[in-house]
């Protein structure tokens, strides 16, 4: 949603990029932890 709003030129709140980064970081950690545990055989 943030990227579409930025692409259209719609003003976005200052906190929105930080929320996008937080969610992306959380998902990256969850995915990598799942792959790590699967590789370790746990």
mmCIF entry with sequence, helices, sheets and N, C-alpha, C, O atoms, coordinates in Angstrom:
data_MODEL
# 
_entry.id   MODEL 
# 
_entity.id                         1 
_entity.type                       polymer 
_entity.pdbx_number_of_molecules   1 
# 
_entity_poly.entity_id                      1 
_entity_poly.type                           'polypeptide(L)' 
_entity_poly.nstd_linkage                   no 
_entity_poly.nstd_monomer                   no 
_entity_poly.pdbx_seq_one_letter_code       
;(UNK)(UNK)(UNK)(UNK)(UNK)(UNK)(UNK)(UNK)(UNK)(UNK)(UNK)(UNK)(UNK)(UNK)(UNK)(UNK)
(UNK)(UNK)(UNK)(UNK)(UNK)(UNK)(UNK)(UNK)(UNK)(UNK)(UNK)(UNK)(UNK)(UNK)(UNK)(UNK)
(UNK)(UNK)(UNK)(UNK)(UNK)(UNK)(UNK)(UNK)(UNK)(UNK)
;
_entity_poly.pdbx_seq_one_letter_code_can   XXXXXXXXXXXXXXXXXXXXXXXXXXXXXXXXXXXXXXXXXX 
_entity_poly.pdbx_strand_id                 A 
# 
loop_
_entity_poly_seq.entity_id 
_entity_poly_seq.num 
_entity_poly_seq.mon_id 
_entity_poly_seq.hetero 
1 1  UNK n 
1 2  UNK n 
1 3  UNK n 
1 4  UNK n 
1 5  UNK n 
1 6  UNK n 
1 7  UNK n 
1 8  UNK n 
1 9  UNK n 
1 10 UNK n 
1 11 UNK n 
1 12 UNK n 
1 13 UNK n 
1 14 UNK n 
1 15 UNK n 
1 16 UNK n 
1 17 UNK n 
1 18 UNK n 
1 19 UNK n 
1 20 UNK n 
1 21 UNK n 
1 22 UNK n 
1 23 UNK n 
1 24 UNK n 
1 25 UNK n 
1 26 UNK n 
1 27 UNK n 
1 28 UNK n 
1 29 UNK n 
1 30 UNK n 
1 31 UNK n 
1 32 UNK n 
1 33 UNK n 
1 34 UNK n 
1 35 UNK n 
1 36 UNK n 
1 37 UNK n 
1 38 UNK n 
1 39 UNK n 
1 40 UNK n 
1 41 UNK n 
1 42 UNK n 
# 
_struct_asym.id          A 
_struct_asym.entity_id   1 
# 
loop_
_struct_conf.conf_type_id 
_struct_conf.id 
_struct_conf.pdbx_PDB_helix_id 
_struct_conf.beg_label_comp_id 
_struct_conf.beg_label_asym_id 
_struct_conf.beg_label_seq_id 
_struct_conf.pdbx_beg_PDB_ins_code 
_struct_conf.end_label_comp_id 
_struct_conf.end_label_asym_id 
_struct_conf.end_label_seq_id 
_struct_conf.pdbx_end_PDB_ins_code 
_struct_conf.beg_auth_comp_id 
_struct_conf.beg_auth_asym_id 
_struct_conf.beg_auth_seq_id 
_struct_conf.end_auth_comp_id 
_struct_conf.end_auth_asym_id 
_struct_conf.end_auth_seq_id 
_struct_conf.pdbx_PDB_helix_class 
_struct_conf.details 
_struct_conf.pdbx_PDB_helix_length 
HELX_P HELX_P1 AA1 UNK A 2  ? UNK A 8  ? UNK A 2  UNK A 8  1 ? 7  
HELX_P HELX_P2 AA2 UNK A 16 ? UNK A 40 ? UNK A 16 UNK A 40 1 ? 25 
# 
_struct_conf_type.id          HELX_P 
_struct_conf_type.criteria    ? 
_struct_conf_type.reference   ? 
# 
loop_
_atom_site.group_PDB 
_atom_site.id 
_atom_site.type_symbol 
_atom_site.label_atom_id 
_atom_site.label_alt_id 
_atom_site.label_comp_id 
_atom_site.label_asym_id 
_atom_site.label_entity_id 
_atom_site.label_seq_id 
_atom_site.pdbx_PDB_ins_code 
_atom_site.Cartn_x 
_atom_site.Cartn_y 
_atom_site.Cartn_z 
_atom_site.occupancy 
_atom_site.B_iso_or_equiv 
_atom_site.pdbx_formal_charge 
_atom_site.auth_seq_id 
_atom_site.auth_comp_id 
_atom_site.auth_asym_id 
_atom_site.auth_atom_id 
_atom_site.pdbx_PDB_model_num 
ATOM 1   N N  . UNK A 1 1  ? 0.830  -1.189  0.000  1.00 0.00 ? 1  UNK A N  1 
ATOM 2   C CA . UNK A 1 1  ? 0.000  0.000   0.000  1.00 0.00 ? 1  UNK A CA 1 
ATOM 3   C C  . UNK A 1 1  ? 0.879  1.259   0.000  1.00 0.00 ? 1  UNK A C  1 
ATOM 4   O O  . UNK A 1 1  ? 0.588  2.230   -0.698 1.00 0.00 ? 1  UNK A O  1 
ATOM 5   N N  . UNK A 1 2  ? 1.948  1.225   0.788  1.00 0.00 ? 2  UNK A N  1 
ATOM 6   C CA . UNK A 1 2  ? 2.838  2.389   0.846  1.00 0.00 ? 2  UNK A CA 1 
ATOM 7   C C  . UNK A 1 2  ? 3.488  2.643   -0.503 1.00 0.00 ? 2  UNK A C  1 
ATOM 8   O O  . UNK A 1 2  ? 3.586  3.789   -0.943 1.00 0.00 ? 2  UNK A O  1 
ATOM 9   N N  . UNK A 1 3  ? 3.932  1.581   -1.162 1.00 0.00 ? 3  UNK A N  1 
ATOM 10  C CA . UNK A 1 3  ? 4.624  1.747   -2.433 1.00 0.00 ? 3  UNK A CA 1 
ATOM 11  C C  . UNK A 1 3  ? 3.680  2.244   -3.522 1.00 0.00 ? 3  UNK A C  1 
ATOM 12  O O  . UNK A 1 3  ? 4.073  3.040   -4.375 1.00 0.00 ? 3  UNK A O  1 
ATOM 13  N N  . UNK A 1 4  ? 2.448  1.778   -3.490 1.00 0.00 ? 4  UNK A N  1 
ATOM 14  C CA . UNK A 1 4  ? 1.457  2.280   -4.453 1.00 0.00 ? 4  UNK A CA 1 
ATOM 15  C C  . UNK A 1 4  ? 1.155  3.755   -4.202 1.00 0.00 ? 4  UNK A C  1 
ATOM 16  O O  . UNK A 1 4  ? 1.034  4.532   -5.149 1.00 0.00 ? 4  UNK A O  1 
ATOM 17  N N  . UNK A 1 5  ? 1.034  4.139   -2.950 1.00 0.00 ? 5  UNK A N  1 
ATOM 18  C CA . UNK A 1 5  ? 0.757  5.537   -2.621 1.00 0.00 ? 5  UNK A CA 1 
ATOM 19  C C  . UNK A 1 5  ? 1.926  6.426   -3.034 1.00 0.00 ? 5  UNK A C  1 
ATOM 20  O O  . UNK A 1 5  ? 1.724  7.527   -3.546 1.00 0.00 ? 5  UNK A O  1 
ATOM 21  N N  . UNK A 1 6  ? 3.155  5.942   -2.809 1.00 0.00 ? 6  UNK A N  1 
ATOM 22  C CA . UNK A 1 6  ? 4.328  6.720   -3.202 1.00 0.00 ? 6  UNK A CA 1 
ATOM 23  C C  . UNK A 1 6  ? 4.407  6.836   -4.719 1.00 0.00 ? 6  UNK A C  1 
ATOM 24  O O  . UNK A 1 6  ? 4.743  7.898   -5.245 1.00 0.00 ? 6  UNK A O  1 
ATOM 25  N N  . UNK A 1 7  ? 4.100  5.751   -5.422 1.00 0.00 ? 7  UNK A N  1 
ATOM 26  C CA . UNK A 1 7  ? 4.157  5.746   -6.885 1.00 0.00 ? 7  UNK A CA 1 
ATOM 27  C C  . UNK A 1 7  ? 3.119  6.696   -7.476 1.00 0.00 ? 7  UNK A C  1 
ATOM 28  O O  . UNK A 1 7  ? 3.376  7.347   -8.488 1.00 0.00 ? 7  UNK A O  1 
ATOM 29  N N  . UNK A 1 8  ? 1.947  6.776   -6.845 1.00 0.00 ? 8  UNK A N  1 
ATOM 30  C CA . UNK A 1 8  ? 0.890  7.672   -7.322 1.00 0.00 ? 8  UNK A CA 1 
ATOM 31  C C  . UNK A 1 8  ? 1.117  9.116   -6.897 1.00 0.00 ? 8  UNK A C  1 
ATOM 32  O O  . UNK A 1 8  ? 0.442  10.017  -7.396 1.00 0.00 ? 8  UNK A O  1 
ATOM 33  N N  . UNK A 1 9  ? 2.054  9.349   -5.987 1.00 0.00 ? 9  UNK A N  1 
ATOM 34  C CA . UNK A 1 9  ? 2.306  10.703  -5.526 1.00 0.00 ? 9  UNK A CA 1 
ATOM 35  C C  . UNK A 1 9  ? 1.415  11.131  -4.388 1.00 0.00 ? 9  UNK A C  1 
ATOM 36  O O  . UNK A 1 9  ? 1.369  12.313  -4.047 1.00 0.00 ? 9  UNK A O  1 
ATOM 37  N N  . UNK A 1 10 ? 0.703  10.188  -3.792 1.00 0.00 ? 10 UNK A N  1 
ATOM 38  C CA . UNK A 1 10 ? -0.167 10.483  -2.662 1.00 0.00 ? 10 UNK A CA 1 
ATOM 39  C C  . UNK A 1 10 ? 0.690  10.712  -1.418 1.00 0.00 ? 10 UNK A C  1 
ATOM 40  O O  . UNK A 1 10 ? 1.605  9.929   -1.162 1.00 0.00 ? 10 UNK A O  1 
ATOM 41  N N  . UNK A 1 11 ? 0.427  11.739  -0.652 1.00 0.00 ? 11 UNK A N  1 
ATOM 42  C CA . UNK A 1 11 ? 1.205  11.943  0.570  1.00 0.00 ? 11 UNK A CA 1 
ATOM 43  C C  . UNK A 1 11 ? 0.961  10.814  1.569  1.00 0.00 ? 11 UNK A C  1 
ATOM 44  O O  . UNK A 1 11 ? -0.169 10.364  1.757  1.00 0.00 ? 11 UNK A O  1 
ATOM 45  N N  . UNK A 1 12 ? 2.024  10.377  2.193  1.00 0.00 ? 12 UNK A N  1 
ATOM 46  C CA . UNK A 1 12 ? 1.933  9.293   3.173  1.00 0.00 ? 12 UNK A CA 1 
ATOM 47  C C  . UNK A 1 12 ? 2.449  9.799   4.519  1.00 0.00 ? 12 UNK A C  1 
ATOM 48  O O  . UNK A 1 12 ? 3.277  10.709  4.561  1.00 0.00 ? 12 UNK A O  1 
ATOM 49  N N  . UNK A 1 13 ? 1.967  9.216   5.619  1.00 0.00 ? 13 UNK A N  1 
ATOM 50  C CA . UNK A 1 13 ? 2.455  9.626   6.941  1.00 0.00 ? 13 UNK A CA 1 
ATOM 51  C C  . UNK A 1 13 ? 3.927  9.249   7.123  1.00 0.00 ? 13 UNK A C  1 
ATOM 52  O O  . UNK A 1 13 ? 4.421  8.324   6.478  1.00 0.00 ? 13 UNK A O  1 
ATOM 53  N N  . UNK A 1 14 ? 4.612  9.958   7.993  1.00 0.00 ? 14 UNK A N  1 
ATOM 54  C CA . UNK A 1 14 ? 6.040  9.741   8.209  1.00 0.00 ? 14 UNK A CA 1 
ATOM 55  C C  . UNK A 1 14 ? 6.320  8.389   8.851  1.00 0.00 ? 14 UNK A C  1 
ATOM 56  O O  . UNK A 1 14 ? 7.426  7.871   8.698  1.00 0.00 ? 14 UNK A O  1 
ATOM 57  N N  . UNK A 1 15 ? 5.372  7.801   9.557  1.00 0.00 ? 15 UNK A N  1 
ATOM 58  C CA . UNK A 1 15 ? 5.595  6.535   10.233 1.00 0.00 ? 15 UNK A CA 1 
ATOM 59  C C  . UNK A 1 15 ? 5.441  5.330   9.312  1.00 0.00 ? 15 UNK A C  1 
ATOM 60  O O  . UNK A 1 15 ? 5.867  4.231   9.667  1.00 0.00 ? 15 UNK A O  1 
ATOM 61  N N  . UNK A 1 16 ? 4.849  5.511   8.153  1.00 0.00 ? 16 UNK A N  1 
ATOM 62  C CA . UNK A 1 16 ? 4.545  4.372   7.297  1.00 0.00 ? 16 UNK A CA 1 
ATOM 63  C C  . UNK A 1 16 ? 5.786  3.630   6.775  1.00 0.00 ? 16 UNK A C  1 
ATOM 64  O O  . UNK A 1 16 ? 5.762  2.400   6.760  1.00 0.00 ? 16 UNK A O  1 
ATOM 65  N N  . UNK A 1 17 ? 6.871  4.303   6.345  1.00 0.00 ? 17 UNK A N  1 
ATOM 66  C CA . UNK A 1 17 ? 8.046  3.540   5.910  1.00 0.00 ? 17 UNK A CA 1 
ATOM 67  C C  . UNK A 1 17 ? 8.650  2.699   7.034  1.00 0.00 ? 17 UNK A C  1 
ATOM 68  O O  . UNK A 1 17 ? 9.161  1.607   6.782  1.00 0.00 ? 17 UNK A O  1 
ATOM 69  N N  . UNK A 1 18 ? 8.597  3.190   8.256  1.00 0.00 ? 18 UNK A N  1 
ATOM 70  C CA . UNK A 1 18 ? 9.130  2.431   9.379  1.00 0.00 ? 18 UNK A CA 1 
ATOM 71  C C  . UNK A 1 18 ? 8.295  1.178   9.632  1.00 0.00 ? 18 UNK A C  1 
ATOM 72  O O  . UNK A 1 18 ? 8.844  0.123   9.949  1.00 0.00 ? 18 UNK A O  1 
ATOM 73  N N  . UNK A 1 19 ? 6.993  1.283   9.497  1.00 0.00 ? 19 UNK A N  1 
ATOM 74  C CA . UNK A 1 19 ? 6.126  0.121   9.678  1.00 0.00 ? 19 UNK A CA 1 
ATOM 75  C C  . UNK A 1 19 ? 6.390  -0.907  8.594  1.00 0.00 ? 19 UNK A C  1 
ATOM 76  O O  . UNK A 1 19 ? 6.415  -2.105  8.872  1.00 0.00 ? 19 UNK A O  1 
ATOM 77  N N  . UNK A 1 20 ? 6.589  -0.454  7.354  1.00 0.00 ? 20 UNK A N  1 
ATOM 78  C CA . UNK A 1 20 ? 6.903  -1.366  6.263  1.00 0.00 ? 20 UNK A CA 1 
ATOM 79  C C  . UNK A 1 20 ? 8.225  -2.088  6.544  1.00 0.00 ? 20 UNK A C  1 
ATOM 80  O O  . UNK A 1 20 ? 8.333  -3.292  6.313  1.00 0.00 ? 20 UNK A O  1 
ATOM 81  N N  . UNK A 1 21 ? 9.228  -1.361  7.038  1.00 0.00 ? 21 UNK A N  1 
ATOM 82  C CA . UNK A 1 21 ? 10.523 -1.978  7.356  1.00 0.00 ? 21 UNK A CA 1 
ATOM 83  C C  . UNK A 1 21 ? 10.395 -2.960  8.515  1.00 0.00 ? 21 UNK A C  1 
ATOM 84  O O  . UNK A 1 21 ? 11.025 -4.017  8.492  1.00 0.00 ? 21 UNK A O  1 
ATOM 85  N N  . UNK A 1 22 ? 9.599  -2.636  9.521  1.00 0.00 ? 22 UNK A N  1 
ATOM 86  C CA . UNK A 1 22 ? 9.404  -3.546  10.652 1.00 0.00 ? 22 UNK A CA 1 
ATOM 87  C C  . UNK A 1 22 ? 8.738  -4.843  10.217 1.00 0.00 ? 22 UNK A C  1 
ATOM 88  O O  . UNK A 1 22 ? 9.167  -5.929  10.608 1.00 0.00 ? 22 UNK A O  1 
ATOM 89  N N  . UNK A 1 23 ? 7.699  -4.731  9.416  1.00 0.00 ? 23 UNK A N  1 
ATOM 90  C CA . UNK A 1 23 ? 6.993  -5.924  8.951  1.00 0.00 ? 23 UNK A CA 1 
ATOM 91  C C  . UNK A 1 23 ? 7.895  -6.757  8.047  1.00 0.00 ? 23 UNK A C  1 
ATOM 92  O O  . UNK A 1 23 ? 7.921  -7.983  8.155  1.00 0.00 ? 23 UNK A O  1 
ATOM 93  N N  . UNK A 1 24 ? 8.634  -6.099  7.156  1.00 0.00 ? 24 UNK A N  1 
ATOM 94  C CA . UNK A 1 24 ? 9.551  -6.823  6.281  1.00 0.00 ? 24 UNK A CA 1 
ATOM 95  C C  . UNK A 1 24 ? 10.646 -7.530  7.064  1.00 0.00 ? 24 UNK A C  1 
ATOM 96  O O  . UNK A 1 24 ? 10.984 -8.671  6.753  1.00 0.00 ? 24 UNK A O  1 
ATOM 97  N N  . UNK A 1 25 ? 11.201 -6.879  8.065  1.00 0.00 ? 25 UNK A N  1 
ATOM 98  C CA . UNK A 1 25 ? 12.225 -7.498  8.893  1.00 0.00 ? 25 UNK A CA 1 
ATOM 99  C C  . UNK A 1 25 ? 11.693 -8.678  9.671  1.00 0.00 ? 25 UNK A C  1 
ATOM 100 O O  . UNK A 1 25 ? 12.366 -9.701  9.793  1.00 0.00 ? 25 UNK A O  1 
ATOM 101 N N  . UNK A 1 26 ? 10.490 -8.544  10.199 1.00 0.00 ? 26 UNK A N  1 
ATOM 102 C CA . UNK A 1 26 ? 9.872  -9.642  10.942 1.00 0.00 ? 26 UNK A CA 1 
ATOM 103 C C  . UNK A 1 26 ? 9.673  -10.855 10.032 1.00 0.00 ? 26 UNK A C  1 
ATOM 104 O O  . UNK A 1 26 ? 9.982  -11.983 10.418 1.00 0.00 ? 26 UNK A O  1 
ATOM 105 N N  . UNK A 1 27 ? 9.161  -10.622 8.838  1.00 0.00 ? 27 UNK A N  1 
ATOM 106 C CA . UNK A 1 27 ? 8.926  -11.722 7.914  1.00 0.00 ? 27 UNK A CA 1 
ATOM 107 C C  . UNK A 1 27 ? 10.239 -12.366 7.467  1.00 0.00 ? 27 UNK A C  1 
ATOM 108 O O  . UNK A 1 27 ? 10.306 -13.583 7.298  1.00 0.00 ? 27 UNK A O  1 
ATOM 109 N N  . UNK A 1 28 ? 11.269 -11.564 7.277  1.00 0.00 ? 28 UNK A N  1 
ATOM 110 C CA . UNK A 1 28 ? 12.572 -12.104 6.899  1.00 0.00 ? 28 UNK A CA 1 
ATOM 111 C C  . UNK A 1 28 ? 13.125 -13.006 7.999  1.00 0.00 ? 28 UNK A C  1 
ATOM 112 O O  . UNK A 1 28 ? 13.649 -14.082 7.710  1.00 0.00 ? 28 UNK A O  1 
ATOM 113 N N  . UNK A 1 29 ? 13.014 -12.583 9.244  1.00 0.00 ? 29 UNK A N  1 
ATOM 114 C CA . UNK A 1 29 ? 13.496 -13.394 10.362 1.00 0.00 ? 29 UNK A CA 1 
ATOM 115 C C  . UNK A 1 29 ? 12.686 -14.684 10.471 1.00 0.00 ? 29 UNK A C  1 
ATOM 116 O O  . UNK A 1 29 ? 13.263 -15.753 10.672 1.00 0.00 ? 29 UNK A O  1 
ATOM 117 N N  . UNK A 1 30 ? 11.373 -14.606 10.342 1.00 0.00 ? 30 UNK A N  1 
ATOM 118 C CA . UNK A 1 30 ? 10.538 -15.801 10.443 1.00 0.00 ? 30 UNK A CA 1 
ATOM 119 C C  . UNK A 1 30 ? 10.871 -16.806 9.341  1.00 0.00 ? 30 UNK A C  1 
ATOM 120 O O  . UNK A 1 30 ? 10.956 -18.007 9.595  1.00 0.00 ? 30 UNK A O  1 
ATOM 121 N N  . UNK A 1 31 ? 11.055 -16.314 8.129  1.00 0.00 ? 31 UNK A N  1 
ATOM 122 C CA . UNK A 1 31 ? 11.370 -17.193 7.006  1.00 0.00 ? 31 UNK A CA 1 
ATOM 123 C C  . UNK A 1 31 ? 12.743 -17.830 7.183  1.00 0.00 ? 31 UNK A C  1 
ATOM 124 O O  . UNK A 1 31 ? 12.897 -19.036 6.993  1.00 0.00 ? 31 UNK A O  1 
ATOM 125 N N  . UNK A 1 32 ? 13.731 -17.036 7.542  1.00 0.00 ? 32 UNK A N  1 
ATOM 126 C CA . UNK A 1 32 ? 15.080 -17.580 7.701  1.00 0.00 ? 32 UNK A CA 1 
ATOM 127 C C  . UNK A 1 32 ? 15.160 -18.531 8.895  1.00 0.00 ? 32 UNK A C  1 
ATOM 128 O O  . UNK A 1 32 ? 15.891 -19.520 8.840  1.00 0.00 ? 32 UNK A O  1 
ATOM 129 N N  . UNK A 1 33 ? 14.435 -18.257 9.954  1.00 0.00 ? 33 UNK A N  1 
ATOM 130 C CA . UNK A 1 33 ? 14.420 -19.160 11.104 1.00 0.00 ? 33 UNK A CA 1 
ATOM 131 C C  . UNK A 1 33 ? 13.764 -20.491 10.726 1.00 0.00 ? 33 UNK A C  1 
ATOM 132 O O  . UNK A 1 33 ? 14.229 -21.553 11.139 1.00 0.00 ? 33 UNK A O  1 
ATOM 133 N N  . UNK A 1 34 ? 12.705 -20.434 9.958  1.00 0.00 ? 34 UNK A N  1 
ATOM 134 C CA . UNK A 1 34 ? 12.068 -21.676 9.495  1.00 0.00 ? 34 UNK A CA 1 
ATOM 135 C C  . UNK A 1 34 ? 12.994 -22.500 8.629  1.00 0.00 ? 34 UNK A C  1 
ATOM 136 O O  . UNK A 1 34 ? 13.056 -23.722 8.769  1.00 0.00 ? 34 UNK A O  1 
ATOM 137 N N  . UNK A 1 35 ? 13.722 -21.838 7.727  1.00 0.00 ? 35 UNK A N  1 
ATOM 138 C CA . UNK A 1 35 ? 14.672 -22.563 6.882  1.00 0.00 ? 35 UNK A CA 1 
ATOM 139 C C  . UNK A 1 35 ? 15.820 -23.125 7.711  1.00 0.00 ? 35 UNK A C  1 
ATOM 140 O O  . UNK A 1 35 ? 16.274 -24.242 7.465  1.00 0.00 ? 35 UNK A O  1 
ATOM 141 N N  . UNK A 1 36 ? 16.288 -22.362 8.685  1.00 0.00 ? 36 UNK A N  1 
ATOM 142 C CA . UNK A 1 36 ? 17.388 -22.823 9.537  1.00 0.00 ? 36 UNK A CA 1 
ATOM 143 C C  . UNK A 1 36 ? 16.981 -24.052 10.352 1.00 0.00 ? 36 UNK A C  1 
ATOM 144 O O  . UNK A 1 36 ? 17.725 -25.028 10.435 1.00 0.00 ? 36 UNK A O  1 
ATOM 145 N N  . UNK A 1 37 ? 15.801 -23.989 10.945 1.00 0.00 ? 37 UNK A N  1 
ATOM 146 C CA . UNK A 1 37 ? 15.355 -25.123 11.751 1.00 0.00 ? 37 UNK A CA 1 
ATOM 147 C C  . UNK A 1 37 ? 15.071 -26.352 10.892 1.00 0.00 ? 37 UNK A C  1 
ATOM 148 O O  . UNK A 1 37 ? 15.309 -27.481 11.321 1.00 0.00 ? 37 UNK A O  1 
ATOM 149 N N  . UNK A 1 38 ? 14.565 -26.135 9.686  1.00 0.00 ? 38 UNK A N  1 
ATOM 150 C CA . UNK A 1 38 ? 14.319 -27.267 8.794  1.00 0.00 ? 38 UNK A CA 1 
ATOM 151 C C  . UNK A 1 38 ? 15.655 -27.902 8.377  1.00 0.00 ? 38 UNK A C  1 
ATOM 152 O O  . UNK A 1 38 ? 15.762 -29.125 8.281  1.00 0.00 ? 38 UNK A O  1 
ATOM 153 N N  . UNK A 1 39 ? 16.663 -27.067 8.133  1.00 0.00 ? 39 UNK A N  1 
ATOM 154 C CA . UNK A 1 39 ? 17.970 -27.578 7.732  1.00 0.00 ? 39 UNK A CA 1 
ATOM 155 C C  . UNK A 1 39 ? 18.638 -28.316 8.893  1.00 0.00 ? 39 UNK A C  1 
ATOM 156 O O  . UNK A 1 39 ? 19.320 -29.320 8.690  1.00 0.00 ? 39 UNK A O  1 
ATOM 157 N N  . UNK A 1 40 ? 18.435 -27.809 10.110 1.00 0.00 ? 40 UNK A N  1 
ATOM 158 C CA . UNK A 1 40 ? 19.045 -28.448 11.277 1.00 0.00 ? 40 UNK A CA 1 
ATOM 159 C C  . UNK A 1 40 ? 18.310 -29.735 11.663 1.00 0.00 ? 40 UNK A C  1 
ATOM 160 O O  . UNK A 1 40 ? 18.795 -30.497 12.500 1.00 0.00 ? 40 UNK A O  1 
ATOM 161 N N  . UNK A 1 41 ? 17.151 -29.978 11.062 1.00 0.00 ? 41 UNK A N  1 
ATOM 162 C CA . UNK A 1 41 ? 16.406 -31.203 11.344 1.00 0.00 ? 41 UNK A CA 1 
ATOM 163 C C  . UNK A 1 41 ? 15.631 -31.176 12.633 1.00 0.00 ? 41 UNK A C  1 
ATOM 164 O O  . UNK A 1 41 ? 15.446 -32.215 13.266 1.00 0.00 ? 41 UNK A O  1 
ATOM 165 N N  . UNK A 1 42 ? 15.171 -30.002 13.038 1.00 0.00 ? 42 UNK A N  1 
ATOM 166 C CA . UNK A 1 42 ? 14.422 -29.881 14.285 1.00 0.00 ? 42 UNK A CA 1 
ATOM 167 C C  . UNK A 1 42 ? 12.956 -29.803 14.041 1.00 0.00 ? 42 UNK A C  1 
ATOM 168 O O  . UNK A 1 42 ? 12.178 -29.698 14.989 1.00 0.00 ? 42 UNK A O  1 
# 
